[in-house]
Amino acid sequence: MKLDDKKIKVQMKYREEIREKKEDVNHSKKVLVIVTTIIIILVAYWANSVLFRAF
């Protein structure tokens, strides 16, 4: 029985580590999307202002 308990604890710890890694990756993806969106908006705003100054 003790061996089974140790096995279960190791599996739970492993699953928890995997869950934490997935959360970190999800957070990184969200940050990347936000930063990319901001950059696209700024570039579009800059291009718009440059184009309308030319005409």
N, CA, C and O atoms as CSV, one atom per row, in Angstrom:
chain,resi,resn,atom,element,x,y,z
A,1,MET,N,N,0.815,-1.208,0.000
A,1,MET,CA,C,0.000,0.000,0.000
A,1,MET,C,C,0.854,1.266,0.000
A,1,MET,O,O,0.514,2.243,-0.667
A,2,LYS,N,N,1.949,1.253,0.737
A,2,LYS,CA,C,2.775,2.454,0.791
A,2,LYS,C,C,3.343,2.796,-0.582
A,2,LYS,O,O,3.461,3.968,-0.940
A,3,LEU,N,N,3.687,1.782,-1.335
A,3,LEU,CA,C,4.235,2.012,-2.669
A,3,LEU,C,C,3.190,2.663,-3.570
A,3,LEU,O,O,3.509,3.556,-4.355
A,4,ASP,N,N,1.940,2.212,-3.456
A,4,ASP,CA,C,0.860,2.796,-4.248
A,4,ASP,C,C,0.638,4.261,-3.870
A,4,ASP,O,O,0.417,5.099,-4.744
A,5,ASP,N,N,0.694,4.570,-2.591
A,5,ASP,CA,C,0.525,5.949,-2.131
A,5,ASP,C,C,1.628,6.843,-2.692
A,5,ASP,O,O,1.363,7.962,-3.131
A,6,LYS,N,N,2.852,6.352,-2.677
A,6,LYS,CA,C,3.970,7.136,-3.220
A,6,LYS,C,C,3.787,7.353,-4.712
A,6,LYS,O,O,4.058,8.437,-5.230
A,7,LYS,N,N,3.328,6.318,-5.396
A,7,LYS,CA,C,3.108,6.409,-6.832
A,7,LYS,C,C,2.036,7.465,-7.142
A,7,LYS,O,O,2.193,8.272,-8.058
A,8,ILE,N,N,0.969,7.444,-6.379
A,8,ILE,CA,C,-0.121,8.405,-6.572
A,8,ILE,C,C,0.373,9.831,-6.304
A,8,ILE,O,O,0.031,10.750,-7.048
A,9,LYS,N,N,1.165,10.022,-5.262
A,9,LYS,CA,C,1.692,11.351,-4.945
A,9,LYS,C,C,2.586,11.859,-6.068
A,9,LYS,O,O,2.521,13.031,-6.439
A,10,VAL,N,N,3.424,10.974,-6.610
A,10,VAL,CA,C,4.311,11.372,-7.707
A,10,VAL,C,C,3.487,11.748,-8.934
A,10,VAL,O,O,3.786,12.739,-9.599
A,11,GLN,N,N,2.456,10.970,-9.237
A,11,GLN,CA,C,1.597,11.280,-10.380
A,11,GLN,C,C,0.879,12.607,-10.192
A,11,GLN,O,O,0.766,13.393,-11.132
A,12,MET,N,N,0.396,12.859,-8.985
A,12,MET,CA,C,-0.301,14.126,-8.713
A,12,MET,C,C,0.654,15.303,-8.869
A,12,MET,O,O,0.294,16.335,-9.434
A,13,LYS,N,N,1.867,15.138,-8.365
A,13,LYS,CA,C,2.853,16.213,-8.478
A,13,LYS,C,C,3.193,16.474,-9.944
A,13,LYS,O,O,3.294,17.625,-10.370
A,14,TYR,N,N,3.369,15.402,-10.710
A,14,TYR,CA,C,3.685,15.520,-12.128
A,14,TYR,C,C,2.560,16.236,-12.874
A,14,TYR,O,O,2.811,17.123,-13.690
A,15,ARG,N,N,1.317,15.842,-12.585
A,15,ARG,CA,C,0.167,16.484,-13.232
A,15,ARG,C,C,0.079,17.954,-12.868
A,15,ARG,O,O,-0.260,18.783,-13.712
A,16,GLU,N,N,0.376,18.282,-11.635
A,16,GLU,CA,C,0.344,19.681,-11.202
A,16,GLU,C,C,1.405,20.500,-11.933
A,16,GLU,O,O,1.153,21.636,-12.333
A,17,GLU,N,N,2.597,19.918,-12.106
A,17,GLU,CA,C,3.657,20.618,-12.833
A,17,GLU,C,C,3.260,20.852,-14.285
A,17,GLU,O,O,3.508,21.923,-14.837
A,18,ILE,N,N,2.645,19.852,-14.897
A,18,ILE,CA,C,2.190,20.013,-16.278
A,18,ILE,C,C,1.132,21.106,-16.372
A,18,ILE,O,O,1.153,21.916,-17.299
A,19,ARG,N,N,0.213,21.129,-15.418
A,19,ARG,CA,C,-0.843,22.150,-15.403
A,19,ARG,C,C,-0.226,23.547,-15.282
A,19,ARG,O,O,-0.649,24.476,-15.971
A,20,GLU,N,N,0.772,23.694,-14.407
A,20,GLU,CA,C,1.422,24.993,-14.230
A,20,GLU,C,C,2.133,25.422,-15.512
A,20,GLU,O,O,2.092,26.595,-15.883
A,21,LYS,N,N,2.779,24.484,-16.183
A,21,LYS,CA,C,3.468,24.819,-17.436
A,21,LYS,C,C,2.468,25.271,-18.492
A,21,LYS,O,O,2.727,26.220,-19.231
A,22,LYS,N,N,1.319,24.587,-18.564
A,22,LYS,CA,C,0.293,24.970,-19.534
A,22,LYS,C,C,-0.225,26.371,-19.240
A,22,LYS,O,O,-0.454,27.157,-20.159
A,23,GLU,N,N,-0.409,26.685,-17.961
A,23,GLU,CA,C,-0.880,28.021,-17.587
A,23,GLU,C,C,0.142,29.076,-17.981
A,23,GLU,O,O,-0.225,30.154,-18.450
A,24,ASP,N,N,1.431,28.771,-17.792
A,24,ASP,CA,C,2.481,29.711,-18.184
A,24,ASP,C,C,2.466,29.952,-19.687
A,24,ASP,O,O,2.604,31.088,-20.142
A,25,VAL,N,N,2.298,28.877,-20.456
A,25,VAL,CA,C,2.267,28.996,-21.910
A,25,VAL,C,C,1.052,29.808,-22.340
A,25,VAL,O,O,1.155,30.663,-23.219
A,26,ASN,N,N,-0.098,29.545,-21.724
A,26,ASN,CA,C,-1.308,30.300,-22.067
A,26,ASN,C,C,-1.127,31.778,-21.769
A,26,ASN,O,O,-1.557,32.629,-22.549
A,27,HIS,N,N,-0.491,32.090,-20.642
A,27,HIS,CA,C,-0.243,33.491,-20.283
A,27,HIS,C,C,0.679,34.137,-21.312
A,27,HIS,O,O,0.446,35.266,-21.743
A,28,SER,N,N,1.717,33.419,-21.699
A,28,SER,CA,C,2.659,33.945,-22.688
A,28,SER,C,C,1.954,34.219,-24.014
A,28,SER,O,O,2.213,35.235,-24.659
A,29,LYS,N,N,1.068,33.319,-24.419
A,29,LYS,CA,C,0.331,33.518,-25.669
A,29,LYS,C,C,-0.561,34.751,-25.586
A,29,LYS,O,O,-0.646,35.520,-26.543
A,30,LYS,N,N,-1.224,34.942,-24.452
A,30,LYS,CA,C,-2.097,36.104,-24.293
A,30,LYS,C,C,-1.289,37.396,-24.373
A,30,LYS,O,O,-1.702,38.353,-25.029
A,31,VAL,N,N,-0.145,37.421,-23.708
A,31,VAL,CA,C,0.705,38.606,-23.740
A,31,VAL,C,C,1.185,38.873,-25.159
A,31,VAL,O,O,1.203,40.021,-25.603
A,32,LEU,N,N,1.573,37.826,-25.869
A,32,LEU,CA,C,2.033,37.972,-27.248
A,32,LEU,C,C,0.932,38.530,-28.140
A,32,LEU,O,O,1.194,39.387,-28.984
A,33,VAL,N,N,-0.282,38.060,-27.964
A,33,VAL,CA,C,-1.411,38.563,-28.762
A,33,VAL,C,C,-1.662,40.032,-28.467
A,33,VAL,O,O,-1.888,40.819,-29.386
A,34,ILE,N,N,-1.626,40.408,-27.206
A,34,ILE,CA,C,-1.864,41.805,-26.828
A,34,ILE,C,C,-0.784,42.720,-27.410
A,34,ILE,O,O,-1.090,43.768,-27.980
A,35,VAL,N,N,0.476,42.318,-27.261
A,35,VAL,CA,C,1.578,43.137,-27.767
A,35,VAL,C,C,1.508,43.257,-29.293
A,35,VAL,O,O,1.694,44.340,-29.848
A,36,THR,N,N,1.239,42.140,-29.958
A,36,THR,CA,C,1.130,42.159,-31.421
A,36,THR,C,C,-0.012,43.064,-31.870
A,36,THR,O,O,0.132,43.811,-32.838
A,37,THR,N,N,-1.132,43.001,-31.181
A,37,THR,CA,C,-2.273,43.845,-31.524
A,37,THR,C,C,-1.930,45.318,-31.370
A,37,THR,O,O,-2.276,46.133,-32.226
A,38,ILE,N,N,-1.261,45.657,-30.300
A,38,ILE,CA,C,-0.858,47.054,-30.079
A,38,ILE,C,C,0.087,47.518,-31.179
A,38,ILE,O,O,-0.051,48.631,-31.687
A,39,ILE,N,N,1.036,46.681,-31.547
A,39,ILE,CA,C,1.983,47.045,-32.607
A,39,ILE,C,C,1.249,47.249,-33.929
A,39,ILE,O,O,1.532,48.204,-34.651
A,40,ILE,N,N,0.315,46.367,-34.250
A,40,ILE,CA,C,-0.446,46.493,-35.500
A,40,ILE,C,C,-1.260,47.788,-35.504
A,40,ILE,O,O,-1.321,48.480,-36.520
A,41,ILE,N,N,-1.880,48.115,-34.378
A,41,ILE,CA,C,-2.661,49.351,-34.288
A,41,ILE,C,C,-1.755,50.568,-34.476
A,41,ILE,O,O,-2.110,51.502,-35.196
A,42,LEU,N,N,-0.593,50.560,-33.835
A,42,LEU,CA,C,0.324,51.697,-33.968
A,42,LEU,C,C,0.838,51.845,-35.397
A,42,LEU,O,O,0.924,52.961,-35.911
A,43,VAL,N,N,1.178,50.742,-36.034
A,43,VAL,CA,C,1.654,50.799,-37.422
A,43,VAL,C,C,0.547,51.295,-38.339
A,43,VAL,O,O,0.801,52.100,-39.235
A,44,ALA,N,N,-0.679,50.827,-38.128
A,44,ALA,CA,C,-1.800,51.276,-38.955
A,44,ALA,C,C,-2.043,52.771,-38.759
A,44,ALA,O,O,-2.289,53.493,-39.725
A,45,TYR,N,N,-1.976,53.230,-37.528
A,45,TYR,CA,C,-2.165,54.657,-37.237
A,45,TYR,C,C,-1.068,55.489,-37.904
A,45,TYR,O,O,-1.343,56.531,-38.499
A,46,TRP,N,N,0.178,55.018,-37.798
A,46,TRP,CA,C,1.307,55.728,-38.404
A,46,TRP,C,C,1.165,55.766,-39.922
A,46,TRP,O,O,1.355,56.815,-40.538
A,47,ALA,N,N,0.831,54.622,-40.531
A,47,ALA,CA,C,0.680,54.568,-41.982
A,47,ALA,C,C,-0.460,55.478,-42.440
A,47,ALA,O,O,-0.358,56.139,-43.474
A,48,ASN,N,N,-1.526,55.505,-41.679
A,48,ASN,CA,C,-2.664,56.359,-42.019
A,48,ASN,C,C,-2.268,57.830,-41.977
A,48,ASN,O,O,-2.617,58.597,-42.874
A,49,SER,N,N,-1.546,58.219,-40.942
A,49,SER,CA,C,-1.159,59.627,-40.834
A,49,SER,C,C,-0.138,60.004,-41.921
A,49,SER,O,O,-0.171,61.126,-42.426
A,50,VAL,N,N,0.741,59.108,-42.276
A,50,VAL,CA,C,1.733,59.393,-43.325
A,50,VAL,C,C,1.051,59.511,-44.677
A,50,VAL,O,O,1.375,60.402,-45.461
A,51,LEU,N,N,0.111,58.620,-44.955
A,51,LEU,CA,C,-0.570,58.654,-46.249
A,51,LEU,C,C,-1.386,59.927,-46.410
A,51,LEU,O,O,-1.390,60.532,-47.482
A,52,PHE,N,N,-2.075,60.337,-45.351
A,52,PHE,CA,C,-2.907,61.522,-45.501
A,52,PHE,C,C,-2.110,62.816,-45.505
A,52,PHE,O,O,-2.601,63.832,-45.998
A,53,ARG,N,N,-0.909,62.807,-44.976
A,53,ARG,CA,C,-0.039,63.995,-45.079
A,53,ARG,C,C,0.464,64.164,-46.505
A,53,ARG,O,O,0.666,65.286,-46.968
A,54,ALA,N,N,0.665,63.056,-47.198
A,54,ALA,CA,C,1.224,63.101,-48.536
A,54,ALA,C,C,0.240,63.722,-49.521
A,54,ALA,O,O,0.642,64.336,-50.509
A,55,PHE,N,N,-1.061,63.556,-49.242
A,55,PHE,CA,C,-2.045,64.069,-50.206
A,55,PHE,C,C,-2.573,65.408,-49.831
A,55,PHE,O,O,-3.406,65.965,-50.545
